[in-house]
Amino acid sequence: QVQLVESGGGLVRPGGSLRLSCAASGITFSNYVMKWYRRAPGKERELVALITIPGDITNYADSARGRFTISRDNAKNTVYLQMNSLKPEDTAVYYCSAANTWWGQGTQVTVSS
């Protein structure tokens, strides 16, 4: 049974930081490009960041570049999203995905004062 389980979301003030984690099981994690998406209320799902299999190539949405960092630990079957300088417009449910084939249930991030 494939599972992607996100954690680390929560309520944070503008300018704060959060680190999201996504733990995978039931797949050969090191075979998959991993991605973080988000869906804000009333908006389309947005690709936030992706990381290649060895982890040496990353790409970010313009809205995330310079503030967010995606990383992976293939030994732990986990992908991370470090989010700094958070803004209210970062409020969304964040999802991890293994190559758009497998999806987590999402974790809520709320940025508010």
N, C-alpha and C positions, 0 to 999 in steps of 0.2 A: 504494500500500500504506500503510495507516494504521499508525502506530507511536506509542505512548506509552512513553517510556523514563524510568523513575524512577532517581534516584541520590541519594547523600548519606546513606544509612543506615549503621549501624555500631553499635559497642559504646560506650556512654557511661555514666558514673557517675551515680547519682542526683543531681539538681540541675543536671546539665549541659545542654548545648544541642546541637541538630542542625538543619541546614537541608536539607530535602528539595527536590529539583527534579524536575520532570516535563517533558520536552521532547517536543513533539508534532510529527508530520509526517504528510503525506498528508490532512490535514483543514484546513478553514478555521477555524483555532483561535479566531479572534475571534467566531465564530458560536456557541460552546459555553459553557454554564455548566460550570465545572470543579469537580471535587470530589476530596477526599482521603478515602479509607476506610482502615480497618485491620481486620485479623483476628488476634486473639490466639489462642494455642493453646486449643482446646476451647471457643471462644466464637464467637458469631455475628459476621458482618461488621458493622462499625459505621461510620456516616458520621461523620467527624471534623470536616470543614469544607467549605464551598462558597463559591464566589465567582461573582458574576454577570458578564455579558459585558463591560460597561465596567469592571468591577472596583470599582464604588462600593458594592456591597452584599455583605456577608459574613455567614455564619452558622456557628455552632460548636456542637458537642456540649457538653453541660454539663461533661463531663470535660476538654474542651480549652479552654473559654472562659477567657480571662485569661492563658493560658500559651502558646497556639499562635496564630500569625498566618498567614493565607493571603493570598497576593498573586499577581498575574499580570503578565506583560509580553507584551502581544499582539504587539509587534514582534519578540520572540524566540520566540514560540510556546511559552512556558514558564510553568508555574504552580509556585509555591513553597509550602512549609510550614515556617515557622520555629517550632521547638519549643524552648521554654525550661522551666526548672524540671522537667526530666523525672523521672518516677517509675517504679519497677519495673513498675507496672501499665500503663505506656505501651508495654511490650514487645509487639511485634506485627509482622506484615508490613503495610507501608503501600502502598496502591495509589492511583494517580490514575485518574480517569475523566472522559471528556468526555461529560457529560449521560447517564451510565449506558449509553451506546452503545458507546463504545470504552474499553478498559481497558489499563493497563500490566501488566507482569509482576510488579511488586511489589519493594519493597526492605525488607530486614530491619532493624528497630530493636530493639536489646537494651539495656535499662537495668539495670545490675547493678553492684554494688560488688565 
